[in-house]
Amino acid sequence: MKIEKSDAWRRHQSALAERMQRDLARYTHPVIRALGLCGVAYLASCAVVMVLGAGAVSTPVAMVAAFSAVVLVLGAPAFALAVGVERHLRGLLEGRGC
């Protein structure tokens, strides 16, 4: 005996997944954006250090590099979780299932 889900049930599951994605986006998007910004700041400050040399770099550039590196290291687990949640919910919406 083959049991199929009705179209109404699939639409209900899709609407629920969309709602969950919208609700969780309030928490995942700021994490992704903040770590993306820190990553850009880290790469830019490291590029300045590499071009000018460590002796010619001013203290603010070194502080930006250090602060952004600390934020990236400490925020990496939250970033991985946020990206995983977004990918899972996007998979639910595209019909790939759990």
Backbone as a ProteinNet text record, in pm:
[ID]
protein_1_A
[PRIMARY]
MKIEKSDAWRRHQSALAERMQRDLARYTHPVIRALGLCGVAYLASCAVVMVLGAGAVSTPVAMVAAFSAVVLVLGAPAFALAVGVERHLRGLLEGRGC
[TERTIARY]
84.2	0	89.1	66.4	146.4	66.7	127	60	131.6	56.2	111.7	59.3	144	100.1	15.3	-88.5	-175.5	-108.4	-161.9	-108.1	-126	-236.9	-260.7	-157.4	-120.5	-19.9	116.6	152.4	280.6	283.3	172.2	166.2	178.3	115.4	123.4	267.4	336.7	475.6	564.6	539	617.4	595.6	471.5	441.8	506.3	506	569.4	719.7	783.2	927.1	961.9	879.1	903.2	892.6	795.1	777.2	895.6	941.3	1056.7	1180.6	1199	1315.1	1309.2	1190.9	1176.4	1204.3	1152.5	1172.1	1318.2	1382.6	1521.9	1618.8	1576.3	1662.8	1693.8	1606.2	1634.4	1759.7	1795.1	1912.2	2031.1	2006.2	2116.9	2177.7	2098.2	2151.2	2245.3	2215.1	2312.4	2446.3	2442.3	2566.6	2647.9	2581.9	2651.4	2707.3	2629.8	2676.4	2793.1	2783.2	2889	3020.3	3014.9	3139.1	3191.7	3104.4	3150	3222	3168	3232.7	3367.1	3373.7	3500.8	3602.8	3556	3646.4	3705	3622.5	3671.5	3771.1	3741	3832.2	3965	3958.1	4080.5	4165.4	4103	4178.8	4239	4162.3	4214	4331.7	4319.3	4428.1	4550.5	4530.7	4645.2	4712.9	4635.1	4694	4779.6	4732.9	4811.4	4941.1	4932.8	5052.7	5149.8	5098.7	5186.7	5251.6	5178.4	5232.2	5332.3	5297.7	5384.6	5491.7	5470.5	5565.3	5520.7	5563.2	5517.9	5573	5691.4	5750.9	5688	5631.9	5576.7	5428	5366.4	5221.4	5190.4	5088.5	5048.5	4971.2	4956.5	4888.2	4740.9	4664.1	4523	4503.6	4590.7	4577.3	4603.4	4702.7	4731.9	4618.3	4557.9	4446.3	4324.4	4298.7	4187.5	4211.8	4334.7	4367.5	4349.1	4396	4385	4239.6	4164.7	4025.2	3941.6	3959.6	3880.8	3920.7	4047.4	4089	4024.5	4018.6	3955.7	3807	3740.1	3596.7	3573.4	3659.7	3643.2	3663.5	3762.2	3788.4	3675.6	3632.5	3527.1	3389.3	3369.1	3238.8	3225.1	3331.3	3326.5	3220.1	3204.4	3097.7	2957.5	2933.7	2802.5	2779.2	2884	2874.2	2841.8	2909.7	2884.7	2742.1	2694.5	2557.6	2456.6	2478.7	2386.2	2381.3	2495.6	2498.1	2432.1	2455.3	2392.2	2240.9	2191.2	2046.1	1987	2053.8	2003.8	2002.7	2107.7	2113.3	2006.2	1984	1882	1742.8	1712.2	1580	1563.5	1669.8	1660.3	1636.9	1699.9	1676.2	1532.7	1473.8	1332.8	1243.5	1276.5	1193.2	1209	1325.5	1347	1296.3	1249	1187.5	1281.8	1401.2	1495.5	1466	1374.7	1339.1	1437.1	1422.3	1506.9	1643.3
-117.2	0	124	209.5	330.5	449.8	521.5	638.4	763	854.9	980.8	1097.4	1198.4	1320.9	1401.6	1461.7	1541.7	1675.4	1742	1871.9	1974.6	1966.4	2060.5	2040.3	1917.2	1889.9	1943.8	1926.8	1979.9	2132.7	2196	2342.8	2389.1	2316.7	2350.4	2337.5	2231.7	2214.3	2322.6	2358.7	2464.4	2598.8	2630.3	2755.9	2757.5	2643.6	2634.7	2655.1	2595.8	2611.6	2756.8	2822.9	2964.1	3050.1	3021.1	3098	3076.2	2951.6	2923.4	2995.4	2997	3064.7	3214.8	3274.3	3417.1	3447.3	3363.2	3386	3367.7	3263.9	3239.1	3335.5	3396.8	3491.7	3613.4	3644.1	3755.6	3730.1	3603.9	3568.7	3528	3462.4	3413.2	3520.9	3607.2	3708.1	3806.9	3856.9	3946.7	3878.6	3751.2	3678.8	3666.7	3629.9	3614.1	3747.5	3852.9	3985	4035.3	4018	4067.2	3994.6	3864.4	3791.4	3817.2	3840.8	3879.4	4012.7	4107.9	4238.7	4227.1	4146.6	4126.4	4056.1	3965.2	3898.7	3995	4085.8	4187.3	4279.9	4321.1	4408.2	4337.8	4209.9	4134.3	4121.7	4087.3	4073.4	4206.1	4314.5	4445.5	4487.3	4468.2	4508.3	4419.4	4292.5	4204.5	4241.5	4282.6	4327.3	4451.2	4543.4	4663.8	4624.7	4533.4	4488.5	4421.6	4341.1	4272.5	4369.7	4469.7	4565.3	4658.8	4714.5	4813.5	4751.8	4632	4569.3	4592.4	4503.2	4508.8	4629.2	4675.5	4788.5	4922.5	4935	5063	5077.2	4975.2	4977.2	5051.5	5135.3	5210.7	5121.4	5168.2	5092.1	5066.7	5162.7	5133.4	5019.4	5009.8	4901.2	4767.4	4762.4	4639.6	4604.5	4705.5	4680.8	4628.1	4682.5	4633.6	4488.4	4457	4319	4225.6	4266.5	4181.4	4164.7	4273.1	4266.1	4181.5	4203.7	4126.9	3979.5	3949.2	3808.7	3742.2	3813	3757.5	3733.7	3828.6	3812.9	3695.6	3681.2	3569.5	3435	3426.2	3298.9	3265.6	3363.5	3337.3	3321.3	3384.7	3378.7	3267	3192.6	3085.9	2980.2	2933.6	2834.7	2890.6	3013.7	3074.6	3092.1	3127.8	3142.9	3009.2	2904.4	2771.6	2725.9	2750.1	2713.6	2792.7	2922.9	3007.2	2964.4	2935.5	2892.1	2755.1	2667	2535	2542.5	2628.2	2645.3	2701.7	2802.1	2861.3	2759.3	2679.6	2579	2471.9	2431.3	2329.5	2381.9	2502.5	2558.2	2583.7	2625.5	2644.6	2510.5	2404.6	2271.3	2227	2258.9	2225.5	2298.6	2424.8	2502.6	2457.4	2403.4	2356.1	2214	2152	2021.2	1903.8	1927	1817.7	1739.5	1787.1	1717.1	1743.6	1668.4	1688.5	1636.7
0	0	0	-95.5	-109.5	-57.3	38.8	96.4	46.5	-9.3	-59.3	21.5	31.7	98.6	1.5	52.8	-32.6	-65	-167.1	-206	-95	-25.1	84.5	194.9	221.8	324.8	282.3	156.1	106.1	111.9	77.2	85	228.7	319.9	462.3	512.5	475.2	516.2	457.1	332.5	267.7	336.4	370.4	439.7	578	645.1	776.4	766.1	664.9	646.3	613.8	531.9	499.8	624.9	707.1	831.4	926.1	937.2	1022.5	970.5	839.4	782.5	810.4	795.9	824.6	971.2	1059.9	1203.4	1244	1192.3	1228.7	1160.9	1049.9	979.6	1065.9	1160.3	1251.6	1334.1	1353.3	1432.4	1346.3	1234.2	1153.3	1064.1	1005.2	913.8	982.4	1102.5	1166.6	1197.1	1232.8	1259.2	1130.8	1023.1	895	848.1	859.7	815.9	901.3	1033.9	1122.9	1097	1082.3	1058.5	918.9	823.7	690	692.4	766.8	780.3	851.1	955.6	1025.9	936.2	853.7	760.3	659.4	608	513.9	582.7	705.7	779.7	806.8	840.6	867	740.9	629.6	505.8	460.8	475.4	436.2	524.1	654.3	743.6	725.3	699.1	672.6	541.2	441.7	315	336.3	419.4	449.8	520.5	614.6	686.7	590.7	499.1	404.5	306.6	261.2	164.1	229.5	345.1	409.1	497.8	540.9	633	776.2	863	1002.2	1075.8	1039.7	1110.6	1076.2	955.9	911	940.2	993.5	1016.6	1145.7	1139.5	1258	1354.8	1475.1	1579.3	1547.7	1494.6	1465.7	1366.1	1266.1	1169	1237.2	1322.8	1395.6	1491.2	1551.4	1642.9	1566.3	1448.1	1365.8	1326.6	1289	1252.2	1371.8	1487	1606	1649.7	1654.5	1698.5	1602.8	1472.8	1377	1378.5	1403.2	1414.2	1535.1	1647.4	1767.4	1743.6	1680.7	1652.6	1558	1458.2	1364.6	1433.1	1519.7	1587.9	1685.2	1761.6	1859.4	1794.7	1680.8	1614.5	1513.3	1487.4	1386.9	1417.1	1541.4	1566.1	1540.7	1579.6	1554.4	1404.6	1332.2	1187.3	1121.4	1163.2	1106.4	1135.6	1255.9	1290.7	1208	1193.4	1116.8	970.7	911.9	772.1	757.4	853.6	849.4	858.1	946	959.7	831	773.3	649	535.6	523.8	417.8	437.4	562.2	588.3	552.1	593.1	563.1	413.8	347.4	202.6	133.5	185.4	130.3	149.3	264.6	287.1	187.4	160.9	69	-75.6	-108.8	-246.5	-267	-160.3	-173.1	-156	-100	-80.9	46.5	127.7	251.5	363.9	471.2	589.9	570.1
[MASK]
++++++++++++++++++++++++++++++++++++++++++++++++++++++++++++++++++++++++++++++++++++++++++++++++++

